[in-house]
Amino acid sequence: MQTTETKTTYNQPNARGYFGDYGGKFVPEILIPAITALEQEYQKAQNDPEFLREYHELLEEYVGRPTKLTFADKLTAHYGKAKIYLKREDLCHTGAHKINNAIGQILLARRMGKTRIIAETGAGQHGVATATACAKFGMECIVYMGAEDTVRQKLNVDRMQLMGAEVREVTSGSQTLKDATNEAIRDWVTNVEDTFYIIGSVVGPHPYPMMVRNFHRVIGDEAKRQILEKEGRLPDYLVACVGGGSNALGLFYPFMDDDVQIIGVEAAGYGVDSGQTAATITKGTPGILHGSLSYLLHDQNGQIELAHSISAGLDYPGIGPEHSFLHDSGRVQYHAVTDEEAMEAVKLLSQKEGIIPALETAHAFAWLENLMPTTSKDEIVILNLSGRGDKDMKTISENL
């Protein structure tokens, strides 16, 4: 939804909300009118100059965009190979990329006359972004969060509550993001008339995966302009962490038609074959969860398996349908790194660049250990630094 968007011939999803074989609208019948109304309102907003003006003005004046594209000189010297640039989403207001989408969706909620906002969160960053947007626009805010994540991310719980949000702790299932999403959907079904559900990643029923991607594509549009200004050419590699996958698609989408290698990095947890992993693309198979068809971690009976990651934001047994399509098409390569490798990356980035990354982001940095030896000094890597690590300091300190 950028006014200076990069034009692309990559055209996904189709009119039914499918990215190839993935996507769709698998929701209770009571939600179909709400989904249809959202889709129609979003299409109107895309073509409304006033909506676009207000959205981009908020991104600039409130969120702090454009974020910097920082040359990581010490990290580049450490590997002695390609130049490494960091797209600094950690510099956004609230500390991560999530605010781009929350601002866009809160404007849609206002257009639709909705007064009550609900959201789900794992790492807490989407919850904080939603609470922030609700405070800015004076709306009621309820955030569902797994009980385990409220402990791991207590700082973000406190932030949400300070801004007036009600954080509802979810004690069912694994008490993480999957279960928080289940409860948010139950709430939506019960209160569909006055409630707007702000989904935080490129998951859920159409139009959410498309809509969230488009609100985040500002990341990639900026990165493309910035690298052309700095280097006079496009990068050779893009790297980003992938849970549901919003920060990654925000960076990747504007480069789909370009000769750039694109890499998404999942959370392997204790190992891809350990039984305690969140590597959905690497280990999963197609199935339906939370309103769409995509790759999932599930057993032979279709029951969702428990995911594990040291990172609360990657601790999810599914992935966005567009990522599923991009994997099958071969346009994006997906790899997985373990908790231990992510922790090593936290230390490396902190000590080399003076930047403490979120544990989600650290997974992308961890893959540099595999990628950088294959690069040459005349190549360029852009890595999406999706969020800062303040929220994770308790977990980081316990695991160092």
Phi, psi and chi 1 to 4 in degrees:
 res  aa     phi    psi   chi1   chi2   chi3   chi4
   1 MET       -   25.9  -54.8 -124.0   -7.9      -
   2 GLN   -83.3  136.2 -167.7   37.2  -53.6      -
   3 THR   -69.8  -20.0   51.7      -      -      -
   4 THR  -116.2   47.3   54.2      -      -      -
   5 GLU   -65.9  148.2  -72.5  176.6   -7.1      -
   6 THR   -72.0  128.4  -56.9      -      -      -
   7 LYS   -77.1  142.4  -59.6  -58.8 -179.6 -175.5
   8 THR  -141.0  144.8  175.7      -      -      -
   9 THR   -88.3  -10.3   60.0      -      -      -
  10 TYR   -64.9  117.2  171.0   78.1      -      -
  11 ASN  -126.0   87.8 -172.9   24.3      -      -
  12 GLN  -136.6  144.6  -65.3  -71.5  -24.2      -
  13 PRO   -87.0 -179.4   34.8  -36.6      -      -
  14 ASN   -83.3 -177.1   65.0   20.3      -      -
  15 ALA   -63.3  -22.7      -      -      -      -
  16 ARG   -91.5    2.5  -64.7  172.4   53.9 -120.3
  17 GLY    84.0   25.1      -      -      -      -
  18 TYR  -107.2  133.4  -81.0   84.6      -      -
  19 PHE   -97.8   96.0  -58.7   83.6      -      -
  20 GLY    62.4 -119.3      -      -      -      -
  21 ASP   -91.2    0.6  -65.2  -29.7      -      -
  22 TYR  -117.1  151.4  -55.2   95.9      -      -
  23 GLY   119.5 -135.5      -      -      -      -
  24 GLY    90.1 -170.7      -      -      -      -
  25 LYS  -132.9   84.3  -55.6  174.9 -174.1  176.8
  26 PHE  -100.9   81.3  -62.9   89.5      -      -
  27 VAL  -133.4  160.2  -63.9      -      -      -
  28 PRO   -58.4  149.7  -22.2   32.2      -      -
  29 GLU   -55.7  -33.5 -172.0  174.0   -8.5      -
  30 ILE   -64.0  -22.0 -168.4  174.1      -      -
  31 LEU   -90.8  -11.7  -69.7  179.4      -      -
  32 ILE   -58.1  -45.4  -67.7  -63.0      -      -
  33 PRO   -60.3  -38.6  -24.6   35.4      -      -
  34 ALA   -66.8  -41.6      -      -      -      -
  35 ILE   -64.8  -43.3  -70.9  -72.2      -      -
  36 THR   -63.6  -44.1  -58.2      -      -      -
  37 ALA   -62.5  -40.5      -      -      -      -
  38 LEU   -63.4  -45.0  173.6   59.6      -      -
  39 GLU   -59.9  -45.1 -175.4  177.1    0.8      -
  40 GLN   -65.5  -42.3  -67.6  171.1  -13.1      -
  41 GLU   -67.9  -36.7 -163.0   63.0   45.2      -
  42 TYR   -64.1  -42.7  174.9   65.9      -      -
  43 GLN   -62.1  -39.8  -66.7  -60.1  -24.6      -
  44 LYS   -63.7  -44.1  -68.4  177.0 -173.8  175.4
  45 ALA   -62.3  -37.5      -      -      -      -
  46 GLN   -59.0  -28.2  -81.7 -170.8  -51.6      -
  47 ASN  -106.4   13.3  -62.4  -56.0      -      -
  48 ASP  -104.5  108.0 -178.2  -10.4      -      -
  49 PRO   -57.6  -32.9  -22.7   32.8      -      -
  50 GLU   -69.2  -41.0  178.7   57.0   26.9      -
  51 PHE   -61.4  -48.0  177.5   87.6      -      -
  52 LEU   -63.6  -39.9  -65.4  172.1      -      -
  53 ARG   -61.8  -47.1 -177.8 -158.2   62.3   75.8
  54 GLU   -66.4  -41.3 -175.3  173.9   13.5      -
  55 TYR   -59.3  -50.3  173.6   61.8      -      -
  56 HIS   -71.0  -30.9  -72.1  -68.9      -      -
  57 GLU   -65.3  -41.8 -174.6  176.1  -81.7      -
  58 LEU   -65.1  -40.2  -75.7  163.2      -      -
  59 LEU   -59.7  -39.5  -70.7 -174.8      -      -
  60 GLU   -78.0  -49.1 -179.3  178.2  -12.1      -
  61 GLU   -85.6  -27.5  -61.6  -64.3  -29.0      -
  62 TYR  -108.6  -44.4 -169.7   64.2      -      -
  63 VAL   -80.6  -31.7  174.5      -      -      -
  64 GLY    97.9   23.6      -      -      -      -
  65 ARG   -84.3  155.7  -54.3 -152.8   69.5   91.8
  66 PRO   -75.9  146.4   27.4  -34.2      -      -
  67 THR   -79.9  158.1   58.4      -      -      -
  68 LYS   -75.1  152.0  -62.2  -64.8 -175.7 -178.7
  69 LEU  -108.4  104.1 -175.8   69.3      -      -
  70 THR  -100.1  128.9  -58.6      -      -      -
  71 PHE   -74.8  121.2  175.3   53.2      -      -
  72 ALA   -89.9   83.8      -      -      -      -
  73 ASP   -67.8  -39.9   57.6  -27.6      -      -
  74 LYS   -72.1  -38.1  -61.8  -63.5 -169.7  -60.1
  75 LEU   -67.6  -39.2 -160.1   60.0      -      -
  76 THR   -61.6  -44.4  -61.9      -      -      -
  77 ALA   -65.6  -36.3      -      -      -      -
  78 HIS   -57.8  -44.1  170.1   76.1      -      -
  79 TYR   -86.3  -26.6  -73.4  109.0      -      -
  80 GLY    66.6   27.0      -      -      -      -
  81 LYS  -127.8 -126.7  -67.2  -74.6 -172.3  173.7
  82 ALA   -64.1  156.0      -      -      -      -
  83 LYS   -69.2  137.8  -72.9 -175.3  176.2  179.7
  84 ILE  -113.4  123.4  -59.4  170.2      -      -
  85 TYR  -113.1  143.9  -79.0   89.2      -      -
  86 LEU  -112.8  122.9  -47.9  179.3      -      -
  87 LYS   -84.9  113.8 -176.6   55.6  176.9  159.9
  88 ARG   -89.6   67.4  -61.4  -67.9  -55.1  -80.0
  89 GLU   -69.0  -15.1  -66.5  -57.2  -71.7      -
  90 ASP   -65.6  -16.8   59.8  -46.0      -      -
  91 LEU   -86.3   -5.9  -60.8  179.3      -      -
  92 CYS   -64.5  150.7  -74.5      -      -      -
  93 HIS   -53.2  133.1  177.6   44.2      -      -
  94 THR    83.7   -9.5   71.7      -      -      -
  95 GLY    94.9    9.3      -      -      -      -
  96 ALA  -161.7  172.9      -      -      -      -
  97 HIS   -67.2  -19.1   69.0  -68.9      -      -
  98 LYS   -56.7  -26.7  -66.5  -67.7 -172.2 -178.8
  99 ILE   -66.5  -27.6 -169.5   70.4      -      -
 100 ASN   -55.7  -47.8  -55.5  -37.3      -      -
 101 ASN   -74.6  -40.2  170.5   58.5      -      -
 102 ALA   -61.7  -40.3      -      -      -      -
 103 ILE   -64.8  -44.9  -69.8  -68.9      -      -
 104 GLY   -60.4  -45.7      -      -      -      -
 105 GLN   -72.3  -32.0  -70.7 -160.7   47.3      -
 106 ILE   -67.4  -32.7 -155.0   83.5      -      -
 107 LEU   -67.2  -37.2  -68.6  175.8      -      -
 108 LEU   -66.2  -42.0  -75.8  175.1      -      -
 109 ALA   -58.8  -43.2      -      -      -      -
 110 ARG   -63.6  -42.1 -172.3 -176.9   63.2 -179.8
 111 ARG   -59.8  -34.3  -78.1  173.7   68.1  100.2
 112 MET   -88.2    0.5  -62.7  176.2   72.2      -
 113 GLY    76.1   18.7      -      -      -      -
 114 LYS   -82.5  140.2  -55.7  -66.8 -174.2  178.9
 115 THR  -115.4  -10.5   57.7      -      -      -
 116 ARG  -123.5  125.0 -179.3  176.1 -179.7  -90.0
 117 ILE  -111.4  133.8  -55.8  -62.9      -      -
 118 ILE  -122.8  154.8   60.0  171.7      -      -
 119 ALA  -153.7  163.6      -      -      -      -
 120 GLU  -116.3  155.1   86.1  -61.6  -38.7      -
 121 THR  -152.7  149.8 -164.4      -      -      -
 122 GLY  -110.9  -70.1      -      -      -      -
 123 ALA   -70.2  -13.7      -      -      -      -
 124 GLY    93.6  -14.7      -      -      -      -
 125 GLN   -68.7  -39.4  -77.9  -57.3  131.6      -
 126 HIS   -68.4  -36.5  172.5   58.4      -      -
 127 GLY   -62.6  -43.6      -      -      -      -
 128 VAL   -64.0  -43.3  168.1      -      -      -
 129 ALA   -62.4  -41.8      -      -      -      -
 130 THR   -67.1  -44.3  -58.3      -      -      -
 131 ALA   -60.4  -37.9      -      -      -      -
 132 THR   -63.4  -48.8  -59.4      -      -      -
 133 ALA   -63.9  -39.3      -      -      -      -
 134 CYS   -65.4  -40.6  -73.6      -      -      -
 135 ALA   -63.3  -42.1      -      -      -      -
 136 LYS   -60.8  -38.1  175.9   72.5  172.4  170.0
 137 PHE  -106.1    5.8  -74.6   88.3      -      -
 138 GLY    67.3   41.9      -      -      -      -
 139 MET  -113.6  150.6  -67.8 -170.4 -178.8      -
 140 GLU   -65.9  138.3  178.6 -175.5    1.4      -
 141 CYS  -134.0  125.9 -178.9      -      -      -
 142 ILE  -125.6  124.7  -63.8  160.3      -      -
 143 VAL  -118.0  125.4  179.4      -      -      -
 144 TYR   -93.2  133.2  -72.2   90.1      -      -
 145 MET  -147.0  132.7 -169.1  170.7 -171.2      -
 146 GLY   -61.5  144.3      -      -      -      -
 147 ALA   -58.6  -37.7      -      -      -      -
 148 GLU   -64.2  -39.0 -179.4  177.3  -27.1      -
 149 ASP   -72.0  -29.1  -68.3  -22.0      -      -
 150 THR   -65.2  -27.6   62.3      -      -      -
 151 VAL   -78.4  -47.2  175.4      -      -      -
 152 ARG   -64.0  -31.5  -71.5 -163.1  -76.1 -173.4
 153 GLN  -122.1   45.5  -58.5  -66.9  -30.7      -
 154 LYS   -59.3  -36.3 -174.5  178.6 -177.4  -58.2
 155 LEU   -56.7  -44.3  173.2   62.9      -      -
 156 ASN   -71.8  -32.0  -82.9  -16.8      -      -
 157 VAL   -59.8  -46.6  173.3      -      -      -
 158 ASP   -61.2  -40.2  -66.9  -16.9      -      -
 159 ARG   -63.9  -45.6  -65.9  168.5   76.7 -166.7
 160 MET   -59.9  -45.7  -73.3 -177.5  -91.7      -
 161 GLN   -66.4  -37.9  -68.6  173.6  -25.4      -
 162 LEU   -60.3  -33.7  179.6   61.0      -      -
 163 MET   -86.3    6.3  -73.2 -176.2  -75.3      -
 164 GLY    97.4    3.2      -      -      -      -
 165 ALA   -79.9  149.4      -      -      -      -
 166 GLU   -95.6  119.1  177.0 -172.2  -12.7      -
 167 VAL   -97.3  115.7  179.7      -      -      -
 168 ARG   -98.9  115.1  -66.6 -171.8  179.4  176.3
 169 GLU   -77.9  130.7 -171.1  173.7  -72.1      -
 170 VAL  -104.8  122.0  178.1      -      -      -
 171 THR  -108.7    6.2   57.2      -      -      -
 172 SER   -87.4  161.1   59.4      -      -      -
 173 GLY    57.3 -133.7      -      -      -      -
 174 SER   -83.4   -2.7   60.5      -      -      -
 175 GLN    60.0   36.4  -56.6 -177.6   12.3      -
 176 THR  -129.6 -156.5   56.0      -      -      -
 177 LEU   -60.5  -42.2 -179.1   55.7      -      -
 178 LYS   -55.3  -45.2  167.5 -178.0   69.1   70.9
 179 ASP   -72.8  -34.8  -47.8  -72.1      -      -
 180 ALA   -62.9  -39.7      -      -      -      -
 181 THR   -64.9  -42.2  -55.8      -      -      -
 182 ASN   -55.2  -46.3  -70.4  -18.3      -      -
 183 GLU   -68.8  -36.5  -68.9  -57.7  -41.6      -
 184 ALA   -63.3  -40.7      -      -      -      -
 185 ILE   -66.0  -39.0  -68.4  172.2      -      -
 186 ARG   -61.3  -41.9  -70.5 -170.3 -174.7  101.5
 187 ASP   -61.3  -46.2 -176.2  -43.7      -      -
 188 TRP   -58.8  -44.5 -165.0   19.9      -      -
 189 VAL   -59.7  -39.8  168.7      -      -      -
 190 THR   -74.8  -31.1  -53.5      -      -      -
 191 ASN  -125.5   38.8  -58.3  -75.0      -      -
 192 VAL   -64.9  -26.1   68.3      -      -      -
 193 GLU   -66.2  -44.3  -69.2  -60.0  -37.7      -
 194 ASP  -110.6    2.1   67.2  -17.8      -      -
 195 THR  -107.9  136.6  -64.0      -      -      -
 196 PHE  -113.6  126.4 -170.7  102.6      -      -
 197 TYR   -96.5  111.8 -178.4   12.7      -      -
 198 ILE   -89.5  101.1  -63.3 -175.9      -      -
 199 ILE   -80.0  138.4  -67.7 -179.4      -      -
 200 GLY   -94.7   -5.3      -      -      -      -
 201 SER  -139.7 -178.2 -163.1      -      -      -
 202 VAL   -84.2   50.0  -72.9      -      -      -
 203 VAL  -126.5  179.6  -61.6      -      -      -
 204 GLY    90.7 -178.4      -      -      -      -
 205 PRO   -73.4  152.4   28.5  -36.3      -      -
 206 HIS   -57.9  135.2  179.3   69.4      -      -
 207 PRO   -98.6   11.5   36.5  -37.8      -      -
 208 TYR   -57.2  -49.6  -80.6  103.0      -      -
 209 PRO   -57.7  -42.3  -27.4   37.6      -      -
 210 MET   -67.0  -45.2  171.9 -174.6   70.5      -
 211 MET   -65.0  -46.4 -171.7  168.4   69.1      -
 212 VAL   -64.5  -41.9  175.1      -      -      -
 213 ARG   -57.5  -45.5  174.6 -160.9   71.0 -167.2
 214 ASN   -68.0  -33.9  -71.2  -11.4      -      -
 215 PHE   -69.8  -25.4  -77.7  133.0      -      -
 216 HIS   -94.9   -9.3  -80.2  -53.6      -      -
 217 ARG   -64.1  -12.6   69.4  166.7  -64.7  169.8
 218 VAL   -55.1  -30.1   64.2      -      -      -
 219 ILE   -61.2  -52.7  -58.2  168.8      -      -
 220 GLY   -70.5  -37.5      -      -      -      -
 221 ASP   -61.2  -43.6  -76.6  -36.4      -      -
 222 GLU   -65.1  -45.8  -72.8  176.6    6.0      -
 223 ALA   -59.8  -38.3      -      -      -      -
 224 LYS   -65.9  -46.2  179.5  174.9  -83.4 -166.2
 225 ARG   -62.2  -43.1  -69.1 -165.2  -57.8  -88.4
 226 GLN   -67.7  -40.7  -69.6  165.1  -33.0      -
 227 ILE   -71.4  -32.0 -161.9   65.3      -      -
 228 LEU   -66.2  -36.6  -72.5  171.9      -      -
 229 GLU   -68.8  -39.9  -70.5  169.8    1.8      -
 230 LYS   -80.5  -41.0  -70.1  175.9  179.3  -69.6
 231 GLU  -117.6  -11.9  -65.9  -74.3  -10.9      -
 232 GLY    75.3   10.4      -      -      -      -
 233 ARG  -158.6  170.9   69.3  178.5 -174.0   87.4
 234 LEU   -80.4  160.6  -65.0  178.4      -      -
 235 PRO   -73.4  166.7   30.5  -37.6      -      -
 236 ASP   -91.5  -27.2  -60.3  -79.0      -      -
 237 TYR  -138.7  142.8  -57.1   91.0      -      -
 238 LEU  -118.7  137.8  -60.0  175.4      -      -
 239 VAL  -135.3  134.8 -174.2      -      -      -
 240 ALA  -153.6  152.7      -      -      -      -
 241 CYS   -75.6  155.0   65.4      -      -      -
 242 VAL  -136.0  117.9  177.3      -      -      -
 243 GLY  -112.2  -93.8      -      -      -      -
 244 GLY   -70.1  -42.6      -      -      -      -
 245 GLY   115.6   23.3      -      -      -      -
 246 SER   -74.7  -43.2   61.2      -      -      -
 247 ASN   -65.0  -36.8   91.4   90.1      -      -
 248 ALA   -65.1  -50.2      -      -      -      -
 249 LEU   -66.5  -31.7  -81.6  178.9      -      -
 250 GLY   -59.1  -40.5      -      -      -      -
 251 LEU   -75.9  -44.6  176.0   64.9      -      -
 252 PHE   -70.6  -41.0  -61.8  166.4      -      -
 253 TYR   -52.7  -47.7 -177.7   56.8      -      -
 254 PRO   -68.0  -10.0  -24.2   37.4      -      -
 255 PHE  -103.2    6.6  -68.6   87.9      -      -
 256 MET   -59.6  -34.1  -75.0  -61.6  173.8      -
 257 ASP   -87.9   -2.8  -72.8  -16.5      -      -
 258 ASP   -95.1  159.7  -60.0  -46.9      -      -
 259 ASP   -82.3   71.5 -175.1   17.6      -      -
 260 VAL  -132.5  132.5  176.9      -      -      -
 261 GLN   -78.8  130.3  -69.0 -168.7   47.6      -
 262 ILE  -117.5  131.1  -56.9  178.5      -      -
 263 ILE  -130.6  124.3  -59.8  167.5      -      -
 264 GLY  -106.8  138.7      -      -      -      -
 265 VAL  -119.6  119.2 -174.3      -      -      -
 266 GLU   -94.2  172.9  -61.7 -171.4  -66.0      -
 267 ALA   -95.7  115.9      -      -      -      -
 268 ALA   -83.6   -9.3      -      -      -      -
 269 GLY    63.3 -124.4      -      -      -      -
 270 TYR   -83.3   -0.4  -68.8  125.0      -      -
 271 GLY   139.3  145.1      -      -      -      -
 272 VAL   -56.3  -37.2  168.4      -      -      -
 273 ASP  -102.9   18.1  -63.2  -45.0      -      -
 274 SER   -83.3  -15.3   66.8      -      -      -
 275 GLY    83.3   -4.2      -      -      -      -
 276 GLN  -130.9   79.9  -63.4 -173.4   69.4      -
 277 THR  -144.0  163.7 -174.1      -      -      -
 278 ALA  -126.7   24.1      -      -      -      -
 279 ALA   -83.8   79.6      -      -      -      -
 280 THR   -68.0  -47.0  -52.9      -      -      -
 281 ILE   -65.6  -43.3  -74.7  -81.0      -      -
 282 THR   -67.1  -38.2  -50.9      -      -      -
 283 LYS  -114.5  -16.0 -164.6   66.8  176.1  175.8
 284 GLY   -90.0  179.1      -      -      -      -
 285 THR  -138.7  161.6   53.9      -      -      -
 286 PRO   -64.5  143.3  -25.8   36.7      -      -
 287 GLY  -170.7 -177.9      -      -      -      -
 288 ILE  -112.7  129.3  -65.2  169.3      -      -
 289 LEU  -150.9  134.1  178.0   65.7      -      -
 290 HIS    52.4   40.5  -62.8  148.2      -      -
 291 GLY    97.5   -1.7      -      -      -      -
 292 SER  -147.5  161.8   67.8      -      -      -
 293 LEU   -94.9  123.3  172.8   63.7      -      -
 294 SER  -160.2 -177.5   66.0      -      -      -
 295 TYR   -69.1  138.1  -85.6   84.7      -      -
 296 LEU  -138.8  159.5  -53.6  175.8      -      -
 297 LEU   -93.5  105.6  -62.7  173.7      -      -
 298 HIS  -149.1  159.3   54.4  172.0      -      -
 299 ASP   -87.2 -176.5   63.6   23.4      -      -
 300 GLN   -67.0  -16.2   60.0 -174.0    6.5      -
 301 ASN   -95.3    4.6  -62.6  -44.2      -      -
 302 GLY    84.2    5.5      -      -      -      -
 303 GLN   -80.4  133.1  -63.2  -59.1  -56.2      -
 304 ILE   -65.7  131.1  -58.6  -59.5      -      -
 305 GLU   -88.0  154.0  -64.5  179.0  -23.2      -
 306 LEU   -71.1  131.4  -62.8 -179.3      -      -
 307 ALA   -95.3  155.6      -      -      -      -
 308 HIS  -139.2  134.8  164.1   76.0      -      -
 309 SER  -154.0  147.5  171.3      -      -      -
 310 ILE   -61.9  -22.0 -166.4  172.0      -      -
 311 SER   -94.8  120.4  157.8      -      -      -
 312 ALA   -63.2  -31.6      -      -      -      -
 313 GLY   -76.1  -16.9      -      -      -      -
 314 LEU  -104.8   -0.5  -57.3 -176.1      -      -
 315 ASP   -84.0   68.3 -164.2   -4.6      -      -
 316 TYR  -141.7  135.7 -176.4   67.5      -      -
 317 PRO   -85.3   10.4   32.3  -36.9      -      -
 318 GLY  -130.9 -174.4      -      -      -      -
 319 ILE  -155.4  156.9 -165.3  168.8      -      -
 320 GLY   -60.8  147.5      -      -      -      -
 321 PRO   -62.4  -31.3   19.4  -31.3      -      -
 322 GLU   -68.2  -37.7 -172.2  165.7    8.8      -
 323 HIS   -62.4  -39.5  -77.2  -67.6      -      -
 324 SER   -60.0  -43.9  -60.4      -      -      -
 325 PHE   -64.5  -45.3  166.4   73.4      -      -
 326 LEU   -65.3  -31.8  -69.1  169.1      -      -
 327 HIS   -66.2  -50.3  167.0  -97.6      -      -
 328 ASP   -62.9  -36.3  -77.2    6.9      -      -
 329 SER   -75.7  -17.8   69.8      -      -      -
 330 GLY    84.9    1.5      -      -      -      -
 331 ARG   -67.8  -33.0  179.6   63.4 -172.3   94.1
 332 VAL  -119.7  136.8  177.7      -      -      -
 333 GLN   -92.9  135.7  -57.0  169.4   37.1      -
 334 TYR  -118.9  132.7  -66.7   87.4      -      -
 335 HIS  -132.2  170.8  -56.4  -77.2      -      -
 336 ALA  -133.6  143.6      -      -      -      -
 337 VAL  -128.3  152.6  -57.9      -      -      -
 338 THR   -83.8  168.4   64.0      -      -      -
 339 ASP   -53.7  -46.2  -68.0  -10.4      -      -
 340 GLU   -62.8  -41.7 -175.5  176.8   -8.6      -
 341 GLU   -65.9  -37.5  -70.4  168.7  -37.4      -
 342 ALA   -64.2  -40.3      -      -      -      -
 343 MET   -64.7  -38.1  -79.7  -58.4  -52.9      -
 344 GLU   -63.1  -36.9  -71.6  -59.9  -44.4      -
 345 ALA   -68.1  -35.9      -      -      -      -
 346 VAL   -58.2  -48.0  168.7      -      -      -
 347 LYS   -62.4  -44.0  -71.1 -168.1  -71.2 -175.1
 348 LEU   -63.0  -49.6 -179.6   64.2      -      -
 349 LEU   -66.3  -39.5 -175.5   61.9      -      -
 350 SER   -62.1  -42.8  -60.8      -      -      -
 351 GLN   -83.2  -26.8  -66.4  169.6    8.4      -
 352 LYS   -89.4  -35.2  -67.0  -63.8 -178.9 -176.6
 353 GLU  -120.0   -4.7  -66.0  -69.2  -17.4      -
 354 GLY    67.9   29.6      -      -      -      -
 355 ILE  -125.4  119.5  -61.9  171.9      -      -
 356 ILE   -91.5  112.3  -57.7  173.0      -      -
 357 PRO   -85.2  156.1   35.1  -36.5      -      -
 358 ALA   -60.7  153.3      -      -      -      -
 359 LEU   -61.8  -31.1  -77.2  171.5      -      -
 360 GLU   -60.8  -53.1  -68.3   79.5   15.8      -
 361 THR   -58.8  -35.5  -56.2      -      -      -
 362 ALA   -59.2  -27.9      -      -      -      -
 363 HIS   -64.1  -38.6  -74.6   72.3      -      -
 364 ALA   -65.3  -43.0      -      -      -      -
 365 PHE   -63.3  -34.9  -80.4   94.4      -      -
 366 ALA   -61.3  -32.0      -      -      -      -
 367 TRP   -70.2  -15.8 -171.5 -107.8      -      -
 368 LEU   -59.0  -29.2  -68.0  178.2      -      -
 369 GLU   -59.4  -31.5  -67.3  -68.5  -44.6      -
 370 ASN   -90.1  -38.0  -58.5   86.8      -      -
 371 LEU   -76.3  -46.4  173.7   63.5      -      -
 372 MET   -60.6  -38.3  -65.6  -52.8  -67.0      -
 373 PRO   -61.5  -19.8  -26.0   36.8      -      -
 374 THR   -90.5   -4.6   70.6      -      -      -
 375 THR   -96.2  170.5   66.6      -      -      -
 376 SER  -121.5  165.6   60.0      -      -      -
 377 LYS   -67.0  -18.8  -71.9 -170.8  175.6 -177.1
 378 ASP   -92.9    9.7   60.8  -10.3      -      -
 379 GLU  -102.4  166.6  -69.8 -176.1  -47.8      -
 380 ILE  -131.4  134.2  -61.1  168.3      -      -
 381 VAL  -117.2  131.6  176.9      -      -      -
 382 ILE  -110.8  124.4  -66.0  179.7      -      -
 383 LEU  -114.8  130.7 -165.2  147.1      -      -
 384 ASN   -82.0  111.8 -157.5   25.0      -      -
 385 LEU   -87.9   84.5 -149.8  169.8      -      -
 386 SER   -70.3  -21.8   56.9      -      -      -
 387 GLY  -168.9  160.1      -      -      -      -
 388 ARG   -91.5  162.1   62.8  177.1 -179.0 -116.9
 389 GLY   -94.7    8.8      -      -      -      -
 390 ASP   -51.6  -45.6  -52.5   36.5      -      -
 391 LYS   -63.6  -21.5   66.6 -177.5  179.2   58.8
 392 ASP  -102.1    5.4  -66.4  -46.5      -      -
 393 MET   -60.6  -34.9  -78.1  -50.9  -57.5      -
 394 LYS   -61.3  -48.9 -178.9  175.4 -176.1  -67.2
 395 THR   -65.5  -42.2  -57.4      -      -      -
 396 ILE   -61.0  -46.3  -69.4  169.2      -      -
 397 SER   -63.3  -38.9  -63.2      -      -      -
 398 GLU   -68.3  -25.3  -70.4  171.1   -9.0      -
 399 ASN  -104.9   -5.4  -75.5  -87.6      -      -
 400 LEU   -72.2      -  -80.1  176.8      -      -
